[in-house]
Amino acid sequence: MIRCHLARIMGEHKMRIADVARKAGLSRATVTLLYKETAQKIDLEVLDKLCVLFDCELKEILERVPHKTNN
């Protein structure tokens, strides 16, 4: 499973969804989907814009977390 840490990063920078959308040049809907971790797919350009905006690496935004197994 892929986790998106955009909500945490936005909190650290005291930014709202509208702020990120405006400053990164993204749609509010795109930022909302990432913020709520409900996005099914993400364009590479979107990820690049977020990395530039927050001056961070991709691994700080996205993380792969192993699925829990029922043994």
CHARMM-style PDB file with segment names, atoms N, HN, CA, C and O in Angstrom:
ATOM      1  N   MET     1       0.848  -1.174   0.000  1.00  0.00      PROA
ATOM      2  CA  MET     1       0.000   0.000   0.000  1.00  0.00      PROA
ATOM      3  C   MET     1       0.893   1.236   0.000  1.00  0.00      PROA
ATOM      4  O   MET     1       1.942   1.260   0.644  1.00  0.00      PROA
ATOM      5  N   ILE     2       0.468   2.244  -0.718  1.00  0.00      PROA
ATOM      6  HN  ILE     2      -0.384   2.225  -1.241  1.00  0.00      PROA
ATOM      7  CA  ILE     2       1.218   3.501  -0.793  1.00  0.00      PROA
ATOM      8  C   ILE     2       0.547   4.526   0.116  1.00  0.00      PROA
ATOM      9  O   ILE     2      -0.656   4.766   0.019  1.00  0.00      PROA
ATOM     10  N   ARG     3       1.338   5.125   0.996  1.00  0.00      PROA
ATOM     11  HN  ARG     3       2.316   4.930   1.075  1.00  0.00      PROA
ATOM     12  CA  ARG     3       0.844   6.176   1.885  1.00  0.00      PROA
ATOM     13  C   ARG     3       1.313   7.522   1.352  1.00  0.00      PROA
ATOM     14  O   ARG     3       2.440   7.652   0.874  1.00  0.00      PROA
ATOM     15  N   CYS     4       0.454   8.506   1.438  1.00  0.00      PROA
ATOM     16  HN  CYS     4      -0.461   8.400   1.826  1.00  0.00      PROA
ATOM     17  CA  CYS     4       0.781   9.866   1.025  1.00  0.00      PROA
ATOM     18  C   CYS     4       0.845  10.737   2.268  1.00  0.00      PROA
ATOM     19  O   CYS     4      -0.105  10.793   3.049  1.00  0.00      PROA
ATOM     20  N   HSD     5       1.958  11.408   2.442  1.00  0.00      PROA
ATOM     21  HN  HSD     5       2.729  11.362   1.807  1.00  0.00      PROA
ATOM     22  CA  HSD     5       2.182  12.227   3.637  1.00  0.00      PROA
ATOM     23  C   HSD     5       1.937  13.716   3.386  1.00  0.00      PROA
ATOM     24  O   HSD     5       2.451  14.568   4.112  1.00  0.00      PROA
ATOM     25  N   LEU     6       1.155  14.018   2.361  1.00  0.00      PROA
ATOM     26  HN  LEU     6       0.738  13.327   1.771  1.00  0.00      PROA
ATOM     27  CA  LEU     6       0.914  15.423   2.029  1.00  0.00      PROA
ATOM     28  C   LEU     6       0.243  16.170   3.178  1.00  0.00      PROA
ATOM     29  O   LEU     6       0.608  17.312   3.455  1.00  0.00      PROA
ATOM     30  N   ALA     7      -0.716  15.564   3.844  1.00  0.00      PROA
ATOM     31  HN  ALA     7      -1.013  14.635   3.618  1.00  0.00      PROA
ATOM     32  CA  ALA     7      -1.418  16.247   4.944  1.00  0.00      PROA
ATOM     33  C   ALA     7      -0.434  16.648   6.046  1.00  0.00      PROA
ATOM     34  O   ALA     7      -0.508  17.759   6.571  1.00  0.00      PROA
ATOM     35  N   ARG     8       0.475  15.755   6.390  1.00  0.00      PROA
ATOM     36  HN  ARG     8       0.535  14.853   5.964  1.00  0.00      PROA
ATOM     37  CA  ARG     8       1.472  16.059   7.430  1.00  0.00      PROA
ATOM     38  C   ARG     8       2.397  17.182   6.980  1.00  0.00      PROA
ATOM     39  O   ARG     8       2.683  18.103   7.745  1.00  0.00      PROA
ATOM     40  N   ILE     9       2.862  17.103   5.738  1.00  0.00      PROA
ATOM     41  HN  ILE     9       2.629  16.355   5.116  1.00  0.00      PROA
ATOM     42  CA  ILE     9       3.774  18.124   5.217  1.00  0.00      PROA
ATOM     43  C   ILE     9       3.080  19.481   5.164  1.00  0.00      PROA
ATOM     44  O   ILE     9       3.671  20.504   5.511  1.00  0.00      PROA
ATOM     45  N   MET    10       1.834  19.479   4.732  1.00  0.00      PROA
ATOM     46  HN  MET    10       1.355  18.648   4.450  1.00  0.00      PROA
ATOM     47  CA  MET    10       1.079  20.732   4.696  1.00  0.00      PROA
ATOM     48  C   MET    10       0.932  21.314   6.099  1.00  0.00      PROA
ATOM     49  O   MET    10       1.050  22.526   6.284  1.00  0.00      PROA
ATOM     50  N   GLY    11       0.678  20.470   7.070  1.00  0.00      PROA
ATOM     51  HN  GLY    11       0.583  19.486   6.919  1.00  0.00      PROA
ATOM     52  CA  GLY    11       0.561  20.928   8.449  1.00  0.00      PROA
ATOM     53  C   GLY    11       1.857  21.543   8.950  1.00  0.00      PROA
ATOM     54  O   GLY    11       1.847  22.573   9.623  1.00  0.00      PROA
ATOM     55  N   GLU    12       2.967  20.909   8.620  1.00  0.00      PROA
ATOM     56  HN  GLU    12       2.975  20.072   8.073  1.00  0.00      PROA
ATOM     57  CA  GLU    12       4.273  21.432   9.031  1.00  0.00      PROA
ATOM     58  C   GLU    12       4.548  22.804   8.427  1.00  0.00      PROA
ATOM     59  O   GLU    12       5.217  23.638   9.038  1.00  0.00      PROA
ATOM     60  N   HSD    13       4.028  23.029   7.225  1.00  0.00      PROA
ATOM     61  HN  HSD    13       3.485  22.351   6.729  1.00  0.00      PROA
ATOM     62  CA  HSD    13       4.224  24.310   6.545  1.00  0.00      PROA
ATOM     63  C   HSD    13       3.049  25.267   6.754  1.00  0.00      PROA
ATOM     64  O   HSD    13       3.019  26.365   6.197  1.00  0.00      PROA
ATOM     65  N   LYS    14       2.081  24.828   7.569  1.00  0.00      PROA
ATOM     66  HN  LYS    14       2.106  23.936   8.021  1.00  0.00      PROA
ATOM     67  CA  LYS    14       0.898  25.633   7.865  1.00  0.00      PROA
ATOM     68  C   LYS    14       0.213  26.106   6.573  1.00  0.00      PROA
ATOM     69  O   LYS    14      -0.095  27.286   6.403  1.00  0.00      PROA
ATOM     70  N   MET    15      -0.009  25.148   5.681  1.00  0.00      PROA
ATOM     71  HN  MET    15       0.241  24.189   5.819  1.00  0.00      PROA
ATOM     72  CA  MET    15      -0.645  25.454   4.401  1.00  0.00      PROA
ATOM     73  C   MET    15      -1.972  24.717   4.286  1.00  0.00      PROA
ATOM     74  O   MET    15      -2.115  23.590   4.761  1.00  0.00      PROA
ATOM     75  N   ARG    16      -2.932  25.366   3.652  1.00  0.00      PROA
ATOM     76  HN  ARG    16      -2.815  26.281   3.266  1.00  0.00      PROA
ATOM     77  CA  ARG    16      -4.239  24.758   3.392  1.00  0.00      PROA
ATOM     78  C   ARG    16      -4.254  24.194   1.975  1.00  0.00      PROA
ATOM     79  O   ARG    16      -3.355  24.463   1.178  1.00  0.00      PROA
ATOM     80  N   ILE    17      -5.279  23.414   1.673  1.00  0.00      PROA
ATOM     81  HN  ILE    17      -6.010  23.195   2.320  1.00  0.00      PROA
ATOM     82  CA  ILE    17      -5.410  22.831   0.340  1.00  0.00      PROA
ATOM     83  C   ILE    17      -5.393  23.923  -0.728  1.00  0.00      PROA
ATOM     84  O   ILE    17      -4.718  23.787  -1.748  1.00  0.00      PROA
ATOM     85  N   ALA    18      -6.128  24.992  -0.495  1.00  0.00      PROA
ATOM     86  HN  ALA    18      -6.676  25.103   0.334  1.00  0.00      PROA
ATOM     87  CA  ALA    18      -6.178  26.089  -1.464  1.00  0.00      PROA
ATOM     88  C   ALA    18      -4.805  26.724  -1.670  1.00  0.00      PROA
ATOM     89  O   ALA    18      -4.460  27.106  -2.788  1.00  0.00      PROA
ATOM     90  N   ASP    19      -4.022  26.839  -0.600  1.00  0.00      PROA
ATOM     91  HN  ASP    19      -4.302  26.529   0.308  1.00  0.00      PROA
ATOM     92  CA  ASP    19      -2.674  27.408  -0.702  1.00  0.00      PROA
ATOM     93  C   ASP    19      -1.787  26.550  -1.595  1.00  0.00      PROA
ATOM     94  O   ASP    19      -1.093  27.058  -2.476  1.00  0.00      PROA
ATOM     95  N   VAL    20      -1.820  25.243  -1.354  1.00  0.00      PROA
ATOM     96  HN  VAL    20      -2.384  24.830  -0.639  1.00  0.00      PROA
ATOM     97  CA  VAL    20      -0.986  24.317  -2.127  1.00  0.00      PROA
ATOM     98  C   VAL    20      -1.412  24.328  -3.586  1.00  0.00      PROA
ATOM     99  O   VAL    20      -0.569  24.378  -4.482  1.00  0.00      PROA
ATOM    100  N   ALA    21      -2.705  24.283  -3.825  1.00  0.00      PROA
ATOM    101  HN  ALA    21      -3.389  24.243  -3.098  1.00  0.00      PROA
ATOM    102  CA  ALA    21      -3.208  24.288  -5.200  1.00  0.00      PROA
ATOM    103  C   ALA    21      -2.737  25.535  -5.943  1.00  0.00      PROA
ATOM    104  O   ALA    21      -2.264  25.447  -7.076  1.00  0.00      PROA
ATOM    105  N   ARG    22      -2.867  26.672  -5.314  1.00  0.00      PROA
ATOM    106  HN  ARG    22      -3.251  26.743  -4.394  1.00  0.00      PROA
ATOM    107  CA  ARG    22      -2.488  27.936  -5.947  1.00  0.00      PROA
ATOM    108  C   ARG    22      -0.971  28.017  -6.171  1.00  0.00      PROA
ATOM    109  O   ARG    22      -0.523  28.339  -7.271  1.00  0.00      PROA
ATOM    110  N   LYS    23      -0.196  27.730  -5.144  1.00  0.00      PROA
ATOM    111  HN  LYS    23      -0.560  27.468  -4.250  1.00  0.00      PROA
ATOM    112  CA  LYS    23       1.256  27.894  -5.232  1.00  0.00      PROA
ATOM    113  C   LYS    23       1.919  26.853  -6.132  1.00  0.00      PROA
ATOM    114  O   LYS    23       2.939  27.137  -6.760  1.00  0.00      PROA
ATOM    115  N   ALA    24       1.348  25.653  -6.198  1.00  0.00      PROA
ATOM    116  HN  ALA    24       0.519  25.422  -5.688  1.00  0.00      PROA
ATOM    117  CA  ALA    24       1.938  24.598  -7.031  1.00  0.00      PROA
ATOM    118  C   ALA    24       1.338  24.577  -8.431  1.00  0.00      PROA
ATOM    119  O   ALA    24       1.843  23.883  -9.313  1.00  0.00      PROA
ATOM    120  N   GLY    25       0.265  25.332  -8.640  1.00  0.00      PROA
ATOM    121  HN  GLY    25      -0.146  25.896  -7.923  1.00  0.00      PROA
ATOM    122  CA  GLY    25      -0.383  25.337  -9.945  1.00  0.00      PROA
ATOM    123  C   GLY    25      -1.147  24.054 -10.218  1.00  0.00      PROA
ATOM    124  O   GLY    25      -1.172  23.566 -11.348  1.00  0.00      PROA
ATOM    125  N   LEU    26      -1.770  23.508  -9.181  1.00  0.00      PROA
ATOM    126  HN  LEU    26      -1.749  23.904  -8.263  1.00  0.00      PROA
ATOM    127  CA  LEU    26      -2.537  22.266  -9.290  1.00  0.00      PROA
ATOM    128  C   LEU    26      -4.010  22.551  -9.032  1.00  0.00      PROA
ATOM    129  O   LEU    26      -4.364  23.582  -8.459  1.00  0.00      PROA
ATOM    130  N   SER    27      -4.854  21.635  -9.457  1.00  0.00      PROA
ATOM    131  HN  SER    27      -4.566  20.798  -9.923  1.00  0.00      PROA
ATOM    132  CA  SER    27      -6.276  21.819  -9.163  1.00  0.00      PROA
ATOM    133  C   SER    27      -6.530  21.485  -7.697  1.00  0.00      PROA
ATOM    134  O   SER    27      -5.840  20.661  -7.096  1.00  0.00      PROA
ATOM    135  N   ARG    28      -7.530  22.143  -7.146  1.00  0.00      PROA
ATOM    136  HN  ARG    28      -8.091  22.812  -7.634  1.00  0.00      PROA
ATOM    137  CA  ARG    28      -7.909  21.882  -5.758  1.00  0.00      PROA
ATOM    138  C   ARG    28      -8.321  20.418  -5.583  1.00  0.00      PROA
ATOM    139  O   ARG    28      -8.036  19.805  -4.554  1.00  0.00      PROA
ATOM    140  N   ALA    29      -8.997  19.863  -6.599  1.00  0.00      PROA
ATOM    141  HN  ALA    29      -9.229  20.361  -7.434  1.00  0.00      PROA
ATOM    142  CA  ALA    29      -9.446  18.475  -6.533  1.00  0.00      PROA
ATOM    143  C   ALA    29      -8.261  17.515  -6.428  1.00  0.00      PROA
ATOM    144  O   ALA    29      -8.308  16.554  -5.660  1.00  0.00      PROA
ATOM    145  N   THR    30      -7.212  17.768  -7.187  1.00  0.00      PROA
ATOM    146  HN  THR    30      -7.174  18.549  -7.810  1.00  0.00      PROA
ATOM    147  CA  THR    30      -6.018  16.911  -7.140  1.00  0.00      PROA
ATOM    148  C   THR    30      -5.384  16.945  -5.762  1.00  0.00      PROA
ATOM    149  O   THR    30      -5.048  15.902  -5.201  1.00  0.00      PROA
ATOM    150  N   VAL    31      -5.222  18.137  -5.219  1.00  0.00      PROA
ATOM    151  HN  VAL    31      -5.495  18.984  -5.674  1.00  0.00      PROA
ATOM    152  CA  VAL    31      -4.608  18.274  -3.889  1.00  0.00      PROA
ATOM    153  C   VAL    31      -5.491  17.615  -2.833  1.00  0.00      PROA
ATOM    154  O   VAL    31      -4.977  16.962  -1.924  1.00  0.00      PROA
ATOM    155  N   THR    32      -6.789  17.771  -2.935  1.00  0.00      PROA
ATOM    156  HN  THR    32      -7.206  18.302  -3.673  1.00  0.00      PROA
ATOM    157  CA  THR    32      -7.717  17.167  -1.974  1.00  0.00      PROA
ATOM    158  C   THR    32      -7.608  15.648  -1.988  1.00  0.00      PROA
ATOM    159  O   THR    32      -7.582  15.023  -0.928  1.00  0.00      PROA
ATOM    160  N   LEU    33      -7.544  15.044  -3.173  1.00  0.00      PROA
ATOM    161  HN  LEU    33      -7.565  15.551  -4.034  1.00  0.00      PROA
ATOM    162  CA  LEU    33      -7.422  13.587  -3.266  1.00  0.00      PROA
ATOM    163  C   LEU    33      -6.140  13.092  -2.610  1.00  0.00      PROA
ATOM    164  O   LEU    33      -6.145  12.062  -1.936  1.00  0.00      PROA
ATOM    165  N   LEU    34      -5.052  13.811  -2.801  1.00  0.00      PROA
ATOM    166  HN  LEU    34      -5.048  14.648  -3.349  1.00  0.00      PROA
ATOM    167  CA  LEU    34      -3.788  13.418  -2.177  1.00  0.00      PROA
ATOM    168  C   LEU    34      -3.830  13.654  -0.669  1.00  0.00      PROA
ATOM    169  O   LEU    34      -3.349  12.831   0.109  1.00  0.00      PROA
ATOM    170  N   TYR    35      -4.397  14.761  -0.273  1.00  0.00      PROA
ATOM    171  HN  TYR    35      -4.788  15.429  -0.905  1.00  0.00      PROA
ATOM    172  CA  TYR    35      -4.509  15.116   1.147  1.00  0.00      PROA
ATOM    173  C   TYR    35      -5.295  14.051   1.912  1.00  0.00      PROA
ATOM    174  O   TYR    35      -4.916  13.655   3.014  1.00  0.00      PROA
ATOM    175  N   LYS    36      -6.393  13.597   1.311  1.00  0.00      PROA
ATOM    176  HN  LYS    36      -6.701  13.919   0.416  1.00  0.00      PROA
ATOM    177  CA  LYS    36      -7.258  12.599   1.962  1.00  0.00      PROA
ATOM    178  C   LYS    36      -6.829  11.168   1.677  1.00  0.00      PROA
ATOM    179  O   LYS    36      -7.468  10.222   2.138  1.00  0.00      PROA
ATOM    180  N   GLU    37      -5.757  11.008   0.922  1.00  0.00      PROA
ATOM    181  HN  GLU    37      -5.238  11.776   0.548  1.00  0.00      PROA
ATOM    182  CA  GLU    37      -5.233   9.695   0.534  1.00  0.00      PROA
ATOM    183  C   GLU    37      -6.278   8.844  -0.182  1.00  0.00      PROA
ATOM    184  O   GLU    37      -6.393   7.644   0.069  1.00  0.00      PROA
ATOM    185  N   THR    38      -7.034   9.473  -1.070  1.00  0.00      PROA
ATOM    186  HN  THR    38      -6.941  10.447  -1.274  1.00  0.00      PROA
ATOM    187  CA  THR    38      -8.038   8.746  -1.837  1.00  0.00      PROA
ATOM    188  C   THR    38      -7.704   8.705  -3.325  1.00  0.00      PROA
ATOM    189  O   THR    38      -8.476   8.158  -4.113  1.00  0.00      PROA
ATOM    190  N   ALA    39      -6.569   9.273  -3.721  1.00  0.00      PROA
ATOM    191  HN  ALA    39      -5.942   9.717  -3.081  1.00  0.00      PROA
ATOM    192  CA  ALA    39      -6.167   9.265  -5.129  1.00  0.00      PROA
ATOM    193  C   ALA    39      -5.831   7.837  -5.558  1.00  0.00      PROA
ATOM    194  O   ALA    39      -5.187   7.093  -4.819  1.00  0.00      PROA
ATOM    195  N   GLN    40      -6.270   7.467  -6.749  1.00  0.00      PROA
ATOM    196  HN  GLN    40      -6.793   8.071  -7.349  1.00  0.00      PROA
ATOM    197  CA  GLN    40      -5.981   6.149  -7.299  1.00  0.00      PROA
ATOM    198  C   GLN    40      -4.719   6.168  -8.161  1.00  0.00      PROA
ATOM    199  O   GLN    40      -4.052   5.146  -8.321  1.00  0.00      PROA
ATOM    200  N   LYS    41      -4.399   7.329  -8.711  1.00  0.00      PROA
ATOM    201  HN  LYS    41      -4.941   8.160  -8.582  1.00  0.00      PROA
ATOM    202  CA  LYS    41      -3.186   7.481  -9.508  1.00  0.00      PROA
ATOM    203  C   LYS    41      -2.749   8.942  -9.442  1.00  0.00      PROA
ATOM    204  O   LYS    41      -3.549   9.835  -9.161  1.00  0.00      PROA
ATOM    205  N   ILE    42      -1.454   9.165  -9.709  1.00  0.00      PROA
ATOM    206  HN  ILE    42      -0.804   8.440  -9.937  1.00  0.00      PROA
ATOM    207  CA  ILE    42      -0.888  10.508  -9.594  1.00  0.00      PROA
ATOM    208  C   ILE    42       0.028  10.749 -10.785  1.00  0.00      PROA
ATOM    209  O   ILE    42       0.867   9.907 -11.106  1.00  0.00      PROA
ATOM    210  N   ASP    43      -0.125  11.878 -11.431  1.00  0.00      PROA
ATOM    211  HN  ASP    43      -0.806  12.562 -11.170  1.00  0.00      PROA
ATOM    212  CA  ASP    43       0.774  12.240 -12.527  1.00  0.00      PROA
ATOM    213  C   ASP    43       2.151  12.592 -11.960  1.00  0.00      PROA
ATOM    214  O   ASP    43       2.261  13.171 -10.879  1.00  0.00      PROA
ATOM    215  N   LEU    44       3.186  12.236 -12.700  1.00  0.00      PROA
ATOM    216  HN  LEU    44       3.097  11.766 -13.578  1.00  0.00      PROA
ATOM    217  CA  LEU    44       4.545  12.557 -12.276  1.00  0.00      PROA
ATOM    218  C   LEU    44       4.745  14.063 -12.162  1.00  0.00      PROA
ATOM    219  O   LEU    44       5.489  14.524 -11.297  1.00  0.00      PROA
ATOM    220  N   GLU    45       4.092  14.830 -13.021  1.00  0.00      PROA
ATOM    221  HN  GLU    45       3.488  14.456 -13.724  1.00  0.00      PROA
ATOM    222  CA  GLU    45       4.199  16.282 -12.976  1.00  0.00      PROA
ATOM    223  C   GLU    45       3.662  16.834 -11.654  1.00  0.00      PROA
ATOM    224  O   GLU    45       4.217  17.784 -11.103  1.00  0.00      PROA
ATOM    225  N   VAL    46       2.584  16.235 -11.151  1.00  0.00      PROA
ATOM    226  HN  VAL    46       2.133  15.463 -11.599  1.00  0.00      PROA
ATOM    227  CA  VAL    46       2.008  16.658  -9.868  1.00  0.00      PROA
ATOM    228  C   VAL    46       3.007  16.416  -8.753  1.00  0.00      PROA
ATOM    229  O   VAL    46       3.231  17.284  -7.910  1.00  0.00      PROA
ATOM    230  N   LEU    47       3.605  15.239  -8.752  1.00  0.00      PROA
ATOM    231  HN  LEU    47       3.423  14.534  -9.437  1.00  0.00      PROA
ATOM    232  CA  LEU    47       4.594  14.915  -7.716  1.00  0.00      PROA
ATOM    233  C   LEU    47       5.787  15.860  -7.786  1.00  0.00      PROA
ATOM    234  O   LEU    47       6.299  16.305  -6.759  1.00  0.00      PROA
ATOM    235  N   ASP    48       6.223  16.162  -9.003  1.00  0.00      PROA
ATOM    236  HN  ASP    48       5.807  15.801  -9.837  1.00  0.00      PROA
ATOM    237  CA  ASP    48       7.349  17.076  -9.169  1.00  0.00      PROA
ATOM    238  C   ASP    48       7.012  18.463  -8.630  1.00  0.00      PROA
ATOM    239  O   ASP    48       7.829  19.081  -7.948  1.00  0.00      PROA
ATOM    240  N   LYS    49       5.813  18.952  -8.932  1.00  0.00      PROA
ATOM    241  HN  LYS    49       5.149  18.450  -9.486  1.00  0.00      PROA
ATOM    242  CA  LYS    49       5.406  20.279  -8.444  1.00  0.00      PROA
ATOM    243  C   LYS    49       5.347  20.318  -6.920  1.00  0.00      PROA
ATOM    244  O   LYS    49       5.717  21.322  -6.312  1.00  0.00      PROA
ATOM    245  N   LEU    50       4.883  19.230  -6.296  1.00  0.00      PROA
ATOM    246  HN  LEU    50       4.582  18.414  -6.790  1.00  0.00      PROA
ATOM    247  CA  LEU    50       4.836  19.184  -4.835  1.00  0.00      PROA
ATOM    248  C   LEU    50       6.243  19.146  -4.241  1.00  0.00      PROA
ATOM    249  O   LEU    50       6.502  19.784  -3.221  1.00  0.00      PROA
ATOM    250  N   CYS    51       7.148  18.404  -4.870  1.00  0.00      PROA
ATOM    251  HN  CYS    51       6.938  17.885  -5.699  1.00  0.00      PROA
ATOM    252  CA  CYS    51       8.537  18.361  -4.393  1.00  0.00      PROA
ATOM    253  C   CYS    51       9.182  19.738  -4.480  1.00  0.00      PROA
ATOM    254  O   CYS    51       9.911  20.146  -3.576  1.00  0.00      PROA
ATOM    255  N   VAL    52       8.915  20.448  -5.558  1.00  0.00      PROA
ATOM    256  HN  VAL    52       8.323  20.117  -6.293  1.00  0.00      PROA
ATOM    257  CA  VAL    52       9.469  21.801  -5.723  1.00  0.00      PROA
ATOM    258  C   VAL    52       8.868  22.733  -4.670  1.00  0.00      PROA
ATOM    259  O   VAL    52       9.591  23.482  -4.013  1.00  0.00      PROA
ATOM    260  N   LEU    53       7.560  22.685  -4.515  1.00  0.00      PROA
ATOM    261  HN  LEU    53       6.973  22.077  -5.049  1.00  0.00      PROA
ATOM    262  CA  LEU    53       6.885  23.573  -3.562  1.00  0.00      PROA
ATOM    263  C   LEU    53       7.415  23.379  -2.144  1.00  0.00      PROA
ATOM    264  O   LEU    53       7.698  24.352  -1.446  1.00  0.00      PROA
ATOM    265  N   PHE    54       7.549  22.126  -1.721  1.00  0.00      PROA
ATOM    266  HN  PHE    54       7.319  21.335  -2.289  1.00  0.00      PROA
ATOM    267  CA  PHE    54       7.960  21.841  -0.345  1.00  0.00      PROA
ATOM    268  C   PHE    54       9.464  21.613  -0.204  1.00  0.00      PROA
ATOM    269  O   PHE    54       9.949  21.303   0.884  1.00  0.00      PROA
ATOM    270  N   ASP    55      10.203  21.767  -1.307  1.00  0.00      PROA
ATOM    271  HN  ASP    55       9.810  22.019  -2.192  1.00  0.00      PROA
ATOM    272  CA  ASP    55      11.654  21.572  -1.311  1.00  0.00      PROA
ATOM    273  C   ASP    55      12.002  20.250  -0.625  1.00  0.00      PROA
ATOM    274  O   ASP    55      12.764  20.205   0.342  1.00  0.00      PROA
ATOM    275  N   CYS    56      11.415  19.174  -1.162  1.00  0.00      PROA
ATOM    276  HN  CYS    56      10.796  19.210  -1.947  1.00  0.00      PROA
ATOM    277  CA  CYS    56      11.621  17.867  -0.543  1.00  0.00      PROA
ATOM    278  C   CYS    56      11.834  16.804  -1.614  1.00  0.00      PROA
ATOM    279  O   CYS    56      11.686  17.066  -2.808  1.00  0.00      PROA
ATOM    280  N   GLU    57      12.178  15.622  -1.174  1.00  0.00      PROA
ATOM    281  HN  GLU    57      12.298  15.410  -0.205  1.00  0.00      PROA
ATOM    282  CA  GLU    57      12.343  14.475  -2.054  1.00  0.00      PROA
ATOM    283  C   GLU    57      11.023  13.728  -2.145  1.00  0.00      PROA
ATOM    284  O   GLU    57      10.177  13.831  -1.257  1.00  0.00      PROA
ATOM    285  N   LEU    58      10.856  12.982  -3.213  1.00  0.00      PROA
ATOM    286  HN  LEU    58      11.543  12.898  -3.935  1.00  0.00      PROA
ATOM    287  CA  LEU    58       9.638  12.211  -3.428  1.00  0.00      PROA
ATOM    288  C   LEU    58       9.357  11.260  -2.263  1.00  0.00      PROA
ATOM    289  O   LEU    58       8.201  11.069  -1.885  1.00  0.00      PROA
ATOM    290  N   LYS    59      10.400  10.670  -1.697  1.00  0.00      PROA
ATOM    291  HN  LYS    59      11.339  10.825  -2.003  1.00  0.00      PROA
ATOM    292  CA  LYS    59      10.221   9.719  -0.594  1.00  0.00      PROA
ATOM    293  C   LYS    59       9.641  10.365   0.662  1.00  0.00      PROA
ATOM    294  O   LYS    59       9.161   9.666   1.555  1.00  0.00      PROA
ATOM    295  N   GLU    60       9.681  11.684   0.734  1.00  0.00      PROA
ATOM    296  HN  GLU    60      10.070  12.252   0.009  1.00  0.00      PROA
ATOM    297  CA  GLU    60       9.075  12.375   1.868  1.00  0.00      PROA
ATOM    298  C   GLU    60       7.566  12.544   1.679  1.00  0.00      PROA
ATOM    299  O   GLU    60       6.835  12.764   2.645  1.00  0.00      PROA
ATOM    300  N   ILE    61       7.108  12.440   0.437  1.00  0.00      PROA
ATOM    301  HN  ILE    61       7.702  12.261  -0.347  1.00  0.00      PROA
ATOM    302  CA  ILE    61       5.683  12.582   0.138  1.00  0.00      PROA
ATOM    303  C   ILE    61       4.995  11.219   0.081  1.00  0.00      PROA
ATOM    304  O   ILE    61       3.907  11.037   0.627  1.00  0.00      PROA
ATOM    305  N   LEU    62       5.647  10.264  -0.588  1.00  0.00      PROA
ATOM    306  HN  LEU    62       6.531  10.411  -1.032  1.00  0.00      PROA
ATOM    307  CA  LEU    62       5.062   8.933  -0.747  1.00  0.00      PROA
ATOM    308  C   LEU    62       5.909   7.879  -0.044  1.00  0.00      PROA
ATOM    309  O   LEU    62       7.136   7.970   0.000  1.00  0.00      PROA
ATOM    310  N   GLU    63       5.226   6.877   0.502  1.00  0.00      PROA
ATOM    311  HN  GLU    63       4.229   6.802   0.466  1.00  0.00      PROA
ATOM    312  CA  GLU    63       5.911   5.789   1.198  1.00  0.00      PROA
ATOM    313  C   GLU    63       5.168   4.486   0.913  1.00  0.00      PROA
ATOM    314  O   GLU    63       3.938   4.439   0.946  1.00  0.00      PROA
ATOM    315  N   ARG    64       5.918   3.447   0.639  1.00  0.00      PROA
ATOM    316  HN  ARG    64       6.917   3.484   0.612  1.00  0.00      PROA
ATOM    317  CA  ARG    64       5.299   2.131   0.456  1.00  0.00      PROA
ATOM    318  C   ARG    64       5.287   1.416   1.800  1.00  0.00      PROA
ATOM    319  O   ARG    64       6.325   1.235   2.437  1.00  0.00      PROA
ATOM    320  N   VAL    65       4.095   1.014   2.214  1.00  0.00      PROA
ATOM    321  HN  VAL    65       3.252   1.161   1.696  1.00  0.00      PROA
ATOM    322  CA  VAL    65       3.902   0.313   3.482  1.00  0.00      PROA
ATOM    323  C   VAL    65       3.397  -1.084   3.157  1.00  0.00      PROA
ATOM    324  O   VAL    65       2.415  -1.222   2.428  1.00  0.00      PROA
ATOM    325  N   PRO    66       4.037  -2.119   3.675  1.00  0.00      PROA
ATOM    326  CA  PRO    66       3.571  -3.474   3.384  1.00  0.00      PROA
ATOM    327  C   PRO    66       2.139  -3.687   3.887  1.00  0.00      PROA
ATOM    328  O   PRO    66       1.746  -3.157   4.926  1.00  0.00      PROA
ATOM    329  N   HSD    67       1.375  -4.472   3.130  1.00  0.00      PROA
ATOM    330  HN  HSD    67       1.695  -4.902   2.286  1.00  0.00      PROA
ATOM    331  CA  HSD    67       0.028  -4.833   3.536  1.00  0.00      PROA
ATOM    332  C   HSD    67       0.106  -5.736   4.760  1.00  0.00      PROA
ATOM    333  O   HSD    67       1.028  -6.540   4.894  1.00  0.00      PROA
ATOM    334  N   LYS    68      -0.869  -5.596   5.647  1.00  0.00      PROA
ATOM    335  HN  LYS    68      -1.618  -4.943   5.538  1.00  0.00      PROA
ATOM    336  CA  LYS    68      -0.949  -6.504   6.798  1.00  0.00      PROA
ATOM    337  C   LYS    68      -1.520  -7.835   6.315  1.00  0.00      PROA
ATOM    338  O   LYS    68      -2.474  -7.875   5.537  1.00  0.00      PROA
ATOM    339  N   THR    69      -0.929  -8.897   6.783  1.00  0.00      PROA
ATOM    340  HN  THR    69      -0.154  -8.864   7.414  1.00  0.00      PROA
ATOM    341  CA  THR    69      -1.428 -10.227   6.404  1.00  0.00      PROA
ATOM    342  C   THR    69      -2.105 -10.879   7.596  1.00  0.00      PROA
ATOM    343  O   THR    69      -1.708 -10.661   8.741  1.00  0.00      PROA
ATOM    344  N   ASN    70      -3.108 -11.666   7.330  1.00  0.00      PROA
ATOM    345  HN  ASN    70      -3.429 -11.844   6.400  1.00  0.00      PROA
ATOM    346  CA  ASN    70      -3.815 -12.394   8.390  1.00  0.00      PROA
ATOM    347  C   ASN    70      -3.277 -13.807   8.444  1.00  0.00      PROA
ATOM    348  O   ASN    70      -3.726 -14.676   7.697  1.00  0.00      PROA
ATOM    349  N   ASN    71      -2.329 -14.042   9.312  1.00  0.00      PROA
ATOM    350  HN  ASN    71      -1.964 -13.337   9.920  1.00  0.00      PROA
ATOM    351  CA  ASN    71      -1.738 -15.389   9.448  1.00  0.00      PROA
ATOM    352  C   ASN    71      -2.385 -16.139  10.570  1.00  0.00      PROA
ATOM    353  OT1 ASN    71      -2.023 -17.284  10.837  1.00  0.00      PROA
TER     354      ASN     71
END
